[in-house]
């Protein structure tokens, strides 16, 4: 059973409710598009693939297989995007919360590397660009969650996502 106070604290921190995300199977199909987007990436696709497995093992029971949110808030999709934009959530805030408060049943029990890999999977599923330099939490300051990927595409009428 989920402790209501923790859920309320998480929702207050990030303002997240429910959303739909693309199926996890898009990871491989989407990899070349993101890798070749021309944007400098925050993580490698290999990290995101490893993070996908860790997410399934440690996070999906509460956040959903497709990051859509179950007893925990969604971590991908339009509502997640809106909450990141509205609350101006930084990568440092999001990563810090994940690394100190998750998983719910034993916060902080995963290693730093595991939290980093899960974080890269969340970035990937939200269409943040990958690249050739591996992600490290030591470089969180260079990870910009805003503008949320695809914002310019929607303004010009091109979806691309």
C-alpha positions in Angstrom: 0.0 0.0 0.0 1.3 3.4 -0.9 1.8 5.9 1.9 -0.4 8.9 1.0 2.1 11.4 2.5 4.9 10.3 0.3 2.7 10.5 -2.8 1.4 13.9 -1.8 5.0 15.1 -1.2 6.1 13.8 -4.6 3.1 15.4 -6.3 3.8 18.7 -4.6 7.5 18.5 -5.6 6.9 17.7 -9.2 3.2 18.3 -9.7 2.7 15.1 -11.6 -0.6 13.2 -12.0 -1.3 10.8 -14.9 -0.2 10.5 -18.5 0.3 8.1 -21.3 3.7 7.2 -22.8 4.8 5.4 -25.8 5.4 1.6 -25.4 8.9 0.6 -24.2 9.4 -1.2 -27.5 10.0 2.2 -29.2 13.5 2.3 -27.6 15.3 0.5 -30.4 13.2 1.9 -33.2 13.6 5.5 -32.0 17.3 5.3 -31.1 18.7 6.2 -34.5 16.3 9.2 -34.9 17.3 10.6 -31.5 21.0 9.8 -31.9 21.0 11.5 -35.3 18.9 14.5 -34.3 21.9 16.8 -34.4 21.4 17.8 -30.8 24.2 17.3 -28.3 23.0 14.4 -26.1 22.9 14.0 -22.4 23.4 10.2 -22.3 24.1 7.2 -24.5 21.4 4.9 -26.0 23.2 2.0 -24.3 22.7 3.7 -20.9 19.0 4.1 -21.7 18.7 0.5 -22.7 20.3 -0.7 -19.4 18.1 1.9 -17.5 15.0 0.4 -19.1 15.7 -3.0 -17.4 16.4 -1.3 -14.1 13.2 0.7 -14.4 11.2 -2.4 -15.1 12.8 -4.1 -12.0 12.6 -1.2 -9.5 10.1 1.4 -10.8 7.4 0.0 -13.1 5.3 -1.5 -10.3 4.4 2.1 -9.2 5.2 4.2 -12.2 3.9 1.8 -14.9 5.6 -0.2 -17.6 5.2 2.7 -20.0 6.0 5.4 -17.3 2.2 6.2 -17.4 1.8 6.3 -13.6 0.0 3.9 -11.4 0.3 4.4 -7.6 3.2 6.6 -8.4 3.1 9.6 -10.8 3.8 9.3 -14.5 7.3 10.0 -15.6 6.6 10.5 -19.3 3.9 12.0 -21.5 2.0 15.2 -21.8 1.2 15.6 -18.1 4.8 15.0 -17.1 5.8 17.6 -19.8 3.2 20.1 -18.4 4.4 19.6 -14.9 8.1 20.0 -15.8 7.2 23.2 -17.6 4.8 24.6 -15.1 7.0 23.8 -12.0 10.2 24.6 -13.9 11.7 21.4 -12.6 15.4 21.0 -13.0 17.3 17.9 -13.8 19.1 18.3 -10.4 15.7 18.4 -8.6 14.3 15.4 -10.4 17.4 13.3 -10.1 17.9 14.2 -6.5 14.3 13.2 -5.6 14.7 9.9 -7.4 18.0 9.1 -5.9 17.0 9.9 -2.3 13.3 9.0 -2.2 13.0 6.0 -4.5 12.1 3.2 -4.6 9.2 3.9 -2.3 9.7 0.7 -0.3 13.4 1.4 0.5 14.5 4.9 -0.6 18.1 5.3 -1.6 18.9 1.6 -1.7 20.1 1.5 -5.3 23.6 2.5 -6.3 24.4 5.9 -7.8 25.1 4.1 -11.2 21.7 2.5 -11.1 19.9 5.8 -10.4 21.9 7.4 -13.2 20.8 4.6 -15.7 17.2 4.9 -14.6 17.4 8.7 -15.1 18.7 8.2 -18.6 15.8 6.0 -19.4 13.4 8.7 -18.2 15.2 11.2 -20.4 15.1 8.9 -23.3 11.4 8.2 -23.0 10.7 11.9 -22.9 12.7 12.5 -26.1 15.7 14.2 -24.7 18.6 13.7 -27.1 21.2 11.0 -26.7 24.8 11.3 -27.7 28.2 9.7 -27.5 29.1 11.0 -24.0 27.7 8.8 -21.1 25.6 10.5 -18.5 27.0 11.2 -15.1 25.1 12.8 -12.2 28.2 15.0 -11.7 27.2 16.8 -14.9 23.5 17.3 -14.0 24.0 21.1 -14.4 24.3 20.7 -18.2 21.1 18.7 -18.5 18.3 21.1 -19.4 14.8 19.9 -19.0 13.4 23.1 -20.5 12.4 23.7 -23.2 10.8 20.2 -23.2 11.8 18.3 -26.4 9.3 18.8 -29.2 8.0 22.2 -28.0 9.3 23.9 -31.1 7.9 21.2 -33.3 4.4 21.7 -31.9 4.6 25.5 -32.4 5.5 25.1 -36.0 2.8 22.4 -36.5 5.3 19.6 -37.1 4.9 16.7 -34.6 7.9 14.6 -35.3 7.1 12.6 -32.1 
